[in-house]
Amino acid sequence: MRSNQNVAFFFESQWAVRSACTRKWRAPGGGTSCWRGVRYGFNRGDDTRRVNAPLRVEMVRMRNAKGSNATEIEKKIKRGNALRQGSAWRGYRGPVALLLVALCVCGAVMWQYMTSLDADITETLVSQGEQVSPHPRVFTVQCSEDYDNHKRYPGCTPQKCGRAVTDTVVTQEEARVLRRLAERGLALAGSEGGASILDLHSGALSMGKQFVNIYRDVRGRIQAAIAETFGLDPTVMYLTKPTFFSRINSTAAKTQHDEYWHPHIDKVTYGSFDYTSLLYLSDYGSDFTGGRFVFMDQNGNRTVEPRAGRVSFFSSGSENLHRVEKVTWGTRYAITVSFTCDPAHAISDPTLP
């Protein structure tokens, strides 16, 4: 409003000066004089300055007024922008807070879940990331009385008991080939529940000559490793059944046979087992989660984390009560190869007709 008044005053001042000079007479000095004693000359600098000075002062005053008004306007614009930004942040503050709360809750749930997986694990015997070579890592335990109830076979019946892990008996390439064969065989004979097994002898025909040759070679190396570790005569150790591929995933169990996670003792469950071995064909943590092998000792649980090509073996009595964790994601593949000291329970390697 002040700016408009200044502009009006400026034009009124110009009109007043020009009106005062409408009736002129020529002065002797060459300039022009206006009535009422107002000079509005163009040849006399003093007269011009005297007439134009009030106008120049007014114009400066107007520019200053305009500058101060512009500053005030800029301040108001900035305040308005700040208020709008504040309003926008207040509008987003609610959803952002909810998102942060949701992330915190998800993090807490995941932490609780991961810690619950390890809640009953007091020791990891061998982790997935370790490379156990060149010799097996052996953990000795006291033999149970189970073997006293069975006929003893010199050179085979356990004199010392324990569990061991090695990563040098089977190569990574052999493990990959066996896994592909397992996937192909179990695709035709898999269970609808979370656990599927394929007997190596009955499934040999469907898997072909490649499987038979690799399996026979791998079985011989595993048998030699067990004999060396426990001080046995490998010639009086015999392959026994069941010997099978296993595939475990997170699918809910459909029958009692799918409930693989229950604790058990191999010598009690299968009768003929004296030594059990597991050849893992997939990696814990990348191919699946859960599914670790857990030895359940009186003073705590100890686990072996599967790794493709890793062989875990142990004496089959109640000194090695064990279970497998539930698989929570992915698919776990393994081969169970077991041996007996009783020739009456011996089986031959699978062959093709």
BAKOL-437004 format. One record per residue (C-alpha): residue number from 1; x, y, z; residue in one letter. Coordinates in pm, whole numbers. Layout:
+-----+--------+--------+--------+----+
:   i :   east :  north :     up : aa :
+-----+--------+--------+--------+----+
: NUM :      X :      Y :      Z :  a :
...
+-----+--------+--------+--------+----+
//
This chain:
+-----+--------+--------+--------+----+
:   i :   east :  north :     up : aa :
+-----+--------+--------+--------+----+
:   1 :      0 :      0 :      0 :  m :
:   2 :    285 :    230 :     89 :  r :
:   3 :    442 :    165 :   -248 :  s :
:   4 :    124 :    269 :   -431 :  n :
:   5 :    108 :    593 :   -229 :  q :
:   6 :    469 :    671 :   -318 :  n :
:   7 :    402 :    622 :   -687 :  v :
:   8 :     94 :    845 :   -670 :  a :
:   9 :    291 :   1113 :   -488 :  f :
:  10 :    563 :   1100 :   -753 :  f :
:  11 :    320 :   1157 :  -1039 :  f :
:  12 :    138 :   1432 :   -847 :  e :
:  13 :    470 :   1608 :   -791 :  s :
:  14 :    555 :   1589 :  -1160 :  q :
:  15 :    209 :   1721 :  -1253 :  w :
:  16 :    242 :   2009 :  -1007 :  a :
:  17 :    579 :   2117 :  -1142 :  v :
:  18 :    471 :   2089 :  -1502 :  r :
:  19 :    142 :   2271 :  -1426 :  s :
:  20 :    335 :   2554 :  -1267 :  a :
:  21 :    533 :   2592 :  -1585 :  c :
:  22 :    256 :   2586 :  -1842 :  t :
:  23 :    257 :   2963 :  -1879 :  r :
:  24 :    612 :   3069 :  -1949 :  k :
:  25 :    799 :   3380 :  -2056 :  w :
:  26 :   1151 :   3380 :  -2196 :  r :
:  27 :   1404 :   3528 :  -1962 :  a :
:  28 :   1686 :   3747 :  -2085 :  p :
:  29 :   1946 :   3491 :  -1994 :  g :
:  30 :   1808 :   3239 :  -2239 :  g :
:  31 :   1623 :   3021 :  -1992 :  g :
:  32 :   1258 :   2996 :  -1922 :  t :
:  33 :   1084 :   3108 :  -1611 :  s :
:  34 :    757 :   2984 :  -1478 :  c :
:  35 :    494 :   3189 :  -1304 :  w :
:  36 :    488 :   3184 :   -927 :  r :
:  37 :    866 :   3207 :   -927 :  g :
:  38 :    928 :   2839 :  -1018 :  v :
:  39 :   1219 :   2787 :  -1254 :  r :
:  40 :   1218 :   2494 :  -1490 :  y :
:  41 :   1513 :   2569 :  -1711 :  g :
:  42 :   1728 :   2358 :  -1937 :  f :
:  43 :   2015 :   2595 :  -1990 :  n :
:  44 :   2078 :   2684 :  -1628 :  r :
:  45 :   2213 :   2395 :  -1427 :  g :
:  46 :   2139 :   2554 :  -1089 :  d :
:  47 :   1776 :   2606 :  -1175 :  d :
:  48 :   1748 :   2249 :  -1306 :  t :
:  49 :   1903 :   2101 :   -992 :  r :
:  50 :   1679 :   2311 :   -772 :  r :
:  51 :   1368 :   2191 :   -953 :  v :
:  52 :   1476 :   1825 :   -996 :  n :
:  53 :   1628 :   1776 :   -648 :  a :
:  54 :   1294 :   1715 :   -476 :  p :
:  55 :   1209 :   1462 :   -745 :  l :
:  56 :   1539 :   1280 :   -706 :  r :
:  57 :   1498 :   1266 :   -329 :  v :
:  58 :   1148 :   1130 :   -371 :  e :
:  59 :   1265 :    867 :   -620 :  m :
:  60 :   1547 :    754 :   -384 :  v :
:  61 :   1298 :    743 :   -100 :  r :
:  62 :   1065 :    533 :   -318 :  m :
:  63 :   1348 :    294 :   -413 :  r :
:  64 :   1442 :    254 :    -48 :  n :
:  65 :   1080 :    193 :     36 :  a :
:  66 :   1058 :    -61 :   -244 :  k :
:  67 :   1377 :   -231 :   -116 :  g :
:  68 :   1248 :   -257 :    236 :  s :
:  69 :    915 :   -386 :    108 :  n :
:  70 :   1094 :   -645 :   -107 :  a :
:  71 :   1294 :   -756 :    195 :  t :
:  72 :    976 :   -792 :    396 :  e :
:  73 :    813 :   -987 :    113 :  i :
:  74 :   1113 :  -1218 :     85 :  e :
:  75 :   1102 :  -1279 :    459 :  k :
:  76 :    732 :  -1358 :    439 :  k :
:  77 :    793 :  -1598 :    149 :  i :
:  78 :   1067 :  -1774 :    342 :  k :
:  79 :    847 :  -1798 :    649 :  r :
:  80 :    568 :  -1940 :    434 :  g :
:  81 :    800 :  -2197 :    276 :  n :
:  82 :    930 :  -2295 :    617 :  a :
:  83 :    577 :  -2335 :    748 :  l :
:  84 :    480 :  -2545 :    444 :  r :
:  85 :    787 :  -2765 :    488 :  q :
:  86 :    708 :  -2804 :    855 :  g :
:  87 :    352 :  -2898 :    769 :  s :
:  88 :    475 :  -3150 :    512 :  a :
:  89 :    713 :  -3307 :    769 :  w :
:  90 :    432 :  -3322 :   1022 :  r :
:  91 :    223 :  -3497 :    759 :  g :
:  92 :    495 :  -3756 :    694 :  y :
:  93 :    596 :  -3792 :   1058 :  r :
:  94 :    316 :  -4038 :   1139 :  g :
:  95 :    384 :  -4287 :    853 :  p :
:  96 :    761 :  -4263 :    909 :  v :
:  97 :    717 :  -4339 :   1279 :  a :
:  98 :    497 :  -4639 :   1196 :  l :
:  99 :    756 :  -4764 :    947 :  l :
: 100 :   1034 :  -4737 :   1206 :  l :
: 101 :    823 :  -4923 :   1462 :  v :
: 102 :    749 :  -5197 :   1207 :  a :
: 103 :   1119 :  -5233 :   1125 :  l :
: 104 :   1208 :  -5256 :   1494 :  c :
: 105 :    942 :  -5522 :   1552 :  v :
: 106 :   1061 :  -5724 :   1250 :  c :
: 107 :   1420 :  -5700 :   1372 :  g :
: 108 :   1321 :  -5817 :   1720 :  a :
: 109 :   1125 :  -6111 :   1578 :  v :
: 110 :   1415 :  -6215 :   1353 :  m :
: 111 :   1660 :  -6188 :   1644 :  w :
: 112 :   1435 :  -6399 :   1864 :  q :
: 113 :   1396 :  -6654 :   1586 :  y :
: 114 :   1769 :  -6681 :   1519 :  m :
: 115 :   1854 :  -6707 :   1887 :  t :
: 116 :   1584 :  -6971 :   1935 :  s :
: 117 :   1757 :  -7184 :   1671 :  l :
: 118 :   2069 :  -7183 :   1885 :  d :
: 119 :   1894 :  -7196 :   2221 :  a :
: 120 :   1972 :  -7565 :   2277 :  d :
: 121 :   2315 :  -7563 :   2110 :  i :
: 122 :   2598 :  -7540 :   2360 :  t :
: 123 :   2880 :  -7612 :   2115 :  e :
: 124 :   2935 :  -7620 :   1740 :  t :
: 125 :   3171 :  -7907 :   1669 :  l :
: 126 :   3231 :  -7805 :   1308 :  v :
: 127 :   3085 :  -7501 :   1131 :  s :
: 128 :   2991 :  -7485 :    764 :  q :
: 129 :   3270 :  -7240 :    686 :  g :
: 130 :   3548 :  -7460 :    823 :  e :
: 131 :   3757 :  -7690 :    605 :  q :
: 132 :   3845 :  -8005 :    802 :  v :
: 133 :   4159 :  -8144 :    642 :  s :
: 134 :   4376 :  -8338 :    595 :  p :
: 135 :   4274 :  -8559 :    888 :  h :
: 136 :   3927 :  -8606 :   1041 :  p :
: 137 :   3837 :  -8407 :   1350 :  r :
: 138 :   3760 :  -8670 :   1613 :  v :
: 139 :   3558 :  -8632 :   1934 :  f :
: 140 :   3582 :  -8933 :   2166 :  t :
: 141 :   3293 :  -9032 :   2393 :  v :
: 142 :   3248 :  -9322 :   2633 :  q :
: 143 :   3089 :  -9628 :   2476 :  c :
: 144 :   2743 :  -9720 :   2600 :  s :
: 145 :   2636 : -10063 :   2722 :  e :
: 146 :   2437 : -10124 :   2404 :  d :
: 147 :   2714 : -10335 :   2255 :  y :
: 148 :   2715 : -10572 :   2554 :  d :
: 149 :   2370 : -10691 :   2451 :  n :
: 150 :   2493 : -10796 :   2106 :  h :
: 151 :   2739 : -11051 :   1988 :  k :
: 152 :   3085 : -10905 :   1976 :  r :
: 153 :   3289 : -10926 :   1660 :  y :
: 154 :   3667 : -10893 :   1698 :  p :
: 155 :   3815 : -10621 :   1486 :  g :
: 156 :   3477 : -10451 :   1438 :  c :
: 157 :   3274 : -10412 :   1758 :  t :
: 158 :   3364 : -10069 :   1899 :  p :
: 159 :   3644 : -10063 :   2154 :  q :
: 160 :   3635 :  -9684 :   2154 :  k :
: 161 :   3340 :  -9471 :   2057 :  c :
: 162 :   3298 :  -9121 :   1929 :  g :
: 163 :   3214 :  -8899 :   1637 :  r :
: 164 :   3426 :  -8750 :   1360 :  a :
: 165 :   3405 :  -8508 :   1068 :  v :
: 166 :   3615 :  -8483 :    752 :  t :
: 167 :   3604 :  -8273 :    434 :  d :
: 168 :   3866 :  -8468 :    236 :  t :
: 169 :   3704 :  -8808 :    171 :  v :
: 170 :   3462 :  -8684 :    -99 :  v :
: 171 :   3535 :  -8407 :   -349 :  t :
: 172 :   3306 :  -8113 :   -422 :  q :
: 173 :   3258 :  -8237 :   -779 :  e :
: 174 :   3152 :  -8583 :   -659 :  e :
: 175 :   2907 :  -8421 :   -420 :  a :
: 176 :   2757 :  -8214 :   -705 :  r :
: 177 :   2715 :  -8521 :   -926 :  v :
: 178 :   2552 :  -8719 :   -646 :  l :
: 179 :   2319 :  -8430 :   -569 :  r :
: 180 :   2203 :  -8411 :   -931 :  r :
: 181 :   2136 :  -8783 :   -924 :  l :
: 182 :   1948 :  -8747 :   -596 :  a :
: 183 :   1734 :  -8466 :   -736 :  e :
: 184 :   1650 :  -8671 :  -1042 :  r :
: 185 :   1568 :  -8985 :   -847 :  g :
: 186 :   1363 :  -8810 :   -578 :  l :
: 187 :   1167 :  -8614 :   -838 :  a :
: 188 :   1001 :  -8945 :   -927 :  l :
: 189 :    969 :  -9091 :   -578 :  a :
: 190 :    949 :  -8799 :   -338 :  g :
: 191 :    708 :  -8766 :    -47 :  s :
: 192 :    445 :  -8495 :    -21 :  e :
: 193 :    570 :  -8420 :    330 :  g :
: 194 :    889 :  -8246 :    432 :  g :
: 195 :   1110 :  -8558 :    424 :  a :
: 196 :   1174 :  -8792 :    132 :  s :
: 197 :   1412 :  -9088 :    107 :  i :
: 198 :   1528 :  -9299 :   -185 :  l :
: 199 :   1683 :  -9637 :   -111 :  d :
: 200 :   2012 :  -9655 :   -297 :  l :
: 201 :   1967 : -10018 :   -397 :  h :
: 202 :   1610 : -10002 :   -522 :  s :
: 203 :   1679 :  -9667 :   -691 :  g :
: 204 :   2004 :  -9767 :   -857 :  a :
: 205 :   1834 :  -9880 :  -1176 :  l :
: 206 :   1665 :  -9543 :  -1227 :  s :
: 207 :   1987 :  -9351 :  -1159 :  m :
: 208 :   2207 :  -9550 :  -1395 :  g :
: 209 :   2566 :  -9663 :  -1426 :  k :
: 210 :   2722 :  -9328 :  -1333 :  q :
: 211 :   2563 :  -9339 :   -988 :  f :
: 212 :   2663 :  -9702 :   -927 :  v :
: 213 :   3028 :  -9633 :  -1007 :  n :
: 214 :   3055 :  -9312 :   -803 :  i :
: 215 :   2865 :  -9455 :   -509 :  y :
: 216 :   3082 :  -9768 :   -489 :  r :
: 217 :   3399 :  -9560 :   -488 :  d :
: 218 :   3268 :  -9312 :   -229 :  v :
: 219 :   3137 :  -9590 :     -3 :  r :
: 220 :   3480 :  -9758 :     -4 :  g :
: 221 :   3656 :  -9436 :    100 :  r :
: 222 :   3407 :  -9369 :    380 :  i :
: 223 :   3449 :  -9724 :    510 :  q :
: 224 :   3828 :  -9686 :    512 :  a :
: 225 :   3805 :  -9354 :    701 :  a :
: 226 :   3581 :  -9508 :    970 :  i :
: 227 :   3812 :  -9810 :   1009 :  a :
: 228 :   4120 :  -9592 :   1044 :  e :
: 229 :   3957 :  -9352 :   1293 :  t :
: 230 :   3821 :  -9622 :   1525 :  f :
: 231 :   4102 :  -9875 :   1480 :  g :
: 232 :   3897 : -10138 :   1296 :  l :
: 233 :   3963 : -10406 :   1038 :  d :
: 234 :   3779 : -10283 :    724 :  p :
: 235 :   3750 : -10637 :    589 :  t :
: 236 :   3510 : -10733 :    869 :  v :
: 237 :   3293 : -10422 :    828 :  m :
: 238 :   2990 : -10469 :    607 :  y :
: 239 :   2755 : -10235 :    431 :  l :
: 240 :   2406 : -10266 :    581 :  t :
: 241 :   2060 : -10135 :    507 :  k :
: 242 :   1894 :  -9897 :    489 :  p :
: 243 :   2134 :  -9692 :    282 :  t :
: 244 :   1957 :  -9399 :    121 :  f :
: 245 :   1938 :  -9050 :    -23 :  f :
: 246 :   1742 :  -8805 :    191 :  s :
: 247 :   1578 :  -8479 :     91 :  r :
: 248 :   1440 :  -8251 :    362 :  i :
: 249 :   1261 :  -7920 :    317 :  n :
: 250 :   1027 :  -7696 :    514 :  s :
: 251 :    704 :  -7856 :    387 :  t :
: 252 :    474 :  -7958 :    672 :  a :
: 253 :    478 :  -8326 :    764 :  a :
: 254 :    193 :  -8529 :    616 :  k :
: 255 :    262 :  -8858 :    797 :  t :
: 256 :    461 :  -8979 :   1095 :  q :
: 257 :    742 :  -9082 :    860 :  h :
: 258 :    788 :  -8717 :    765 :  d :
: 259 :    872 :  -8622 :   1125 :  e :
: 260 :   1247 :  -8660 :   1090 :  y :
: 261 :   1339 :  -8425 :   1376 :  w :
: 262 :   1274 :  -8659 :   1670 :  h :
: 263 :   1577 :  -8771 :   1879 :  p :
: 264 :   1680 :  -9131 :   1816 :  h :
: 265 :   1958 :  -9388 :   1849 :  i :
: 266 :   2054 :  -9566 :   1528 :  d :
: 267 :   2138 :  -9899 :   1696 :  k :
: 268 :   1795 :  -9899 :   1860 :  v :
: 269 :   1606 :  -9774 :   1554 :  t :
: 270 :   1770 :  -9997 :   1294 :  y :
: 271 :   1920 : -10282 :   1499 :  g :
: 272 :   2201 : -10374 :   1261 :  s :
: 273 :   2385 : -10039 :   1265 :  f :
: 274 :   2727 : -10028 :   1433 :  d :
: 275 :   2868 :  -9726 :   1249 :  y :
: 276 :   2669 :  -9451 :   1078 :  t :
: 277 :   2798 :  -9204 :    821 :  s :
: 278 :   2634 :  -8904 :    654 :  l :
: 279 :   2759 :  -8752 :    332 :  l :
: 280 :   2615 :  -8401 :    291 :  y :
: 281 :   2532 :  -8282 :    -60 :  l :
: 282 :   2423 :  -7922 :     15 :  s :
: 283 :   2544 :  -7629 :    223 :  d :
: 284 :   2396 :  -7507 :    549 :  y :
: 285 :   2319 :  -7135 :    533 :  g :
: 286 :   2314 :  -7100 :    153 :  s :
: 287 :   2113 :  -7401 :     29 :  d :
: 288 :   1899 :  -7430 :    342 :  f :
: 289 :   1858 :  -7307 :    699 :  t :
: 290 :   1788 :  -7524 :    999 :  g :
: 291 :   1869 :  -7889 :    928 :  g :
: 292 :   2184 :  -7906 :   1141 :  r :
: 293 :   2286 :  -8241 :   1288 :  f :
: 294 :   2268 :  -8230 :   1668 :  v :
: 295 :   2436 :  -8470 :   1912 :  f :
: 296 :   2238 :  -8467 :   2236 :  m :
: 297 :   2481 :  -8520 :   2523 :  d :
: 298 :   2398 :  -8510 :   2894 :  q :
: 299 :   2595 :  -8190 :   2944 :  n :
: 300 :   2463 :  -8011 :   2636 :  g :
: 301 :   2394 :  -8035 :   2265 :  n :
: 302 :   2666 :  -8024 :   2001 :  r :
: 303 :   2608 :  -7965 :   1634 :  t :
: 304 :   2766 :  -8031 :   1297 :  v :
: 305 :   2678 :  -7784 :   1022 :  e :
: 306 :   2639 :  -7955 :    681 :  p :
: 307 :   2871 :  -7869 :    395 :  r :
: 308 :   2863 :  -8021 :     46 :  a :
: 309 :   3117 :  -8305 :     37 :  g :
: 310 :   3147 :  -8323 :    418 :  r :
: 311 :   3131 :  -8666 :    582 :  v :
: 312 :   3022 :  -8703 :    944 :  s :
: 313 :   3047 :  -9050 :   1102 :  f :
: 314 :   2999 :  -9195 :   1449 :  f :
: 315 :   2945 :  -9512 :   1649 :  s :
: 316 :   2575 :  -9600 :   1639 :  s :
: 317 :   2503 :  -9673 :   2007 :  g :
: 318 :   2319 :  -9457 :   2260 :  s :
: 319 :   2641 :  -9266 :   2330 :  e :
: 320 :   2545 :  -9077 :   2015 :  n :
: 321 :   2179 :  -8990 :   2069 :  l :
: 322 :   2102 :  -8736 :   1798 :  h :
: 323 :   1843 :  -8552 :   1595 :  r :
: 324 :   1815 :  -8323 :   1293 :  v :
: 325 :   1684 :  -7969 :   1328 :  e :
: 326 :   1373 :  -7880 :   1133 :  k :
: 327 :   1461 :  -7729 :    797 :  v :
: 328 :   1314 :  -7378 :    788 :  t :
: 329 :   1408 :  -7279 :    433 :  w :
: 330 :   1553 :  -7444 :    123 :  g :
: 331 :   1634 :  -7812 :     69 :  t :
: 332 :   1886 :  -8032 :    248 :  r :
: 333 :   2031 :  -8330 :     61 :  y :
: 334 :   2239 :  -8608 :    216 :  a :
: 335 :   2332 :  -8976 :    181 :  i :
: 336 :   2322 :  -9213 :    478 :  t :
: 337 :   2573 :  -9497 :    450 :  v :
: 338 :   2591 :  -9740 :    744 :  s :
: 339 :   2796 : -10043 :    841 :  f :
: 340 :   2749 : -10348 :   1056 :  t :
: 341 :   2978 : -10599 :   1221 :  c :
: 342 :   2731 : -10883 :   1171 :  d :
: 343 :   2775 : -11058 :    836 :  p :
: 344 :   2415 : -11177 :    857 :  a :
: 345 :   2300 : -10816 :    803 :  h :
: 346 :   2546 : -10741 :    524 :  a :
: 347 :   2432 : -10618 :    183 :  i :
: 348 :   2623 : -10574 :   -139 :  s :
: 349 :   2678 : -10254 :   -332 :  d :
: 350 :   2398 : -10177 :   -579 :  p :
: 351 :   2452 : -10319 :   -924 :  t :
: 352 :   2286 : -10293 :  -1261 :  l :
: 353 :   2152 : -10603 :  -1438 :  p :
+-----+--------+--------+--------+----+
//
